[in-house]
Amino acid sequence: MSFLVKNYNRRKISFKKGKGSYLYSTNGKKYLDFVQGIAVNSLGHSNPYLIKAINKQVKKVWHVSNSFIIPEGEKLAKRLTNKTFADYVMFQNSGAEATEAAIKAARRYFYSIGKPQKNRILCIKNSFHGRTIAAIFASGSKKMTEGFYPKVDGFDHFEFGDHKSLKKSITKKTAAIMIETIMGEGGIKVIPDWCLRDLRKLCNKKKILLILDEVQCGIGRSGKFFAYEHANVKPDIVPIAKGIGGGFPIGAVLMTKKVASGMTPGTHGSTFGGNPLAMSVGNAVLDVIFKKGFLKKVQQISKYFHSELEKLRIKHPHIIKEIRGLGLLIGVQLFSDQTNFIKRLMDKKLLTIRASENVIRLLPPLTVNKKEIDLAIKIINEVCEE
Ligand SMILES: *Cc1c(COP(=O)(O)O)cnc(C)c1O
């Protein structure tokens, strides 16, 4: 008997420990974990460097209020801004909080320049920005919003790839366009580089803000620190979460100086967001990801993974429809429902997770090696051959 609310359809398995790319179940089996808490454990399980960092901080101070200066957070913000488009950072605890804070920052900016009527956010229909009451209405998904009305106003939608409707949907009231640089839950759909560049131009022309949700695709997952770097564009606001904490809950919103000017004292806050314990882990994650050559290695290993998967697609053209994604954010799209395939992979000790459009998501840690990828390929091939 479980006393947990049944808002998850949980697989009947639990784990007693993890190490790197592997998880060990309570019934003594070893699994190759290509879920990694849904792109959260960017450096794998029980990373020794992260263990050292958190243990060091645990003995000093865990939590102080944001009404005091938190040096560990100052340091993490400085490093994030040094490496990106951003001038300022606001820390949160999760992805949904980060996307909500991004929406708040966009609205507040227009309010602060005397244009409070510019407050609507334009999003892709059936995107994913989290599960809070505003974020589900931002997603425009019927399934996610069912039973949670009244509708939270202030969001407009266009269909993925429908540029005409996108342009038509921008009105005098639009404050920002918010999209995932790579749609994760939606089926690992990469927004093409030229599209991102056109979107940037469009936002400049209409004098609206570009919010790129990098909660899932950011922090090295795509092979670059942020996925938008592939297209060489600069967004105005970027919510992040998942990978930045390496398993510790951290969210954040990165923004330009212009946008940040609206966020004056009292406009937003978070009791837990940016506490010293979280910030030390975040800094440790960056120590590793910012190390010279780390992202190059992610690019090389992911290139290998994509090419091996492509070979499987050619070998099984009636099962695998398409290999999607960028870096180590990978989707294997099947022709039919993927539920049973995922179960069979799990029977053979490979953990994966679903996404929309019959997609199986493969999210190895950024530290994954060739041997582990070869094992995954072998298992996927076996299930294809069944
Ligand atoms: C996971 C995710 C979120 C929500 O993050 P939570 O930490 O679950 O609130 C938001 N946006 C994107 C793109 C995500 O993948």
The ligand as a Gaussian input file, in Angstrom:
#p B3LYP/6-31G(d) Opt

LIG

0 1
 C       11.179000      19.761000     -16.962000
 C       10.852000      21.015000     -17.653000
 C       10.220000      22.089000     -16.989000
 C        9.688000      21.963000     -15.587000
 O       10.666000      21.663000     -14.648000
 P       10.221000      21.178000     -13.187000
 O       11.510000      21.204000     -12.422000
 O        9.639000      19.826000     -13.335000
 O        9.240000      22.149000     -12.666000
 C       10.046000      23.264000     -17.695000
 N       10.456000      23.402000     -18.965000
 C       11.057000      22.397000     -19.643000
 C       11.499000      22.604000     -21.039000
 C       11.269000      21.166000     -19.014000
 O       11.813000      20.156000     -19.692000

